[in-house]
């Protein structure tokens, strides 16, 4: 299962996993056309699931639509990036970034946990912004990715008894200051 799989890094991950033989469950937030395009590129059956990851209820409902399916891989890719300069970031922008990048990732993983087989893999898409300042006005984004890194390390310990590996990948996708 790849969250945020209808474009960008999520699309590339879904295509690569499919090429390696994985059956793909593709999450998207609202652009069904883009998700269907990725499914068409994959060229074999893909389960498309829509949900706004800011909503725990939508995450739960999305996973219910999987029926009794289990998961071997969960790629937590969905996230947002934006300019949030200290001193002029709105409460709405603050809440949206935290809700998607931190709370949504946490709830998605917790809700999917009963479906993850022993020996499964969780891959969290992070950013080097979680470790170093990458640009002015991106401190909130960096903080959310630092949270992703912290979750990754803690979950790796928590899930080790089930042989579930948890890793983070931190792509470099920005222009330096």
Secondary structure by P-SEA (a helix, b strand, c coil): ccccccccaaaaaaaaaaaaccccbbbbcccaaaaaaaaaaaccbbbbbbbccccaaaaaaaaaaaccccccbbbcccbbbbbbccccccaaaaaaaaacccaaaaaaaaaacccccccbbbbbbcccccccccccccaaaaaaaaaaaaaaaaaaaaaccccbbbbbbbbbccccc
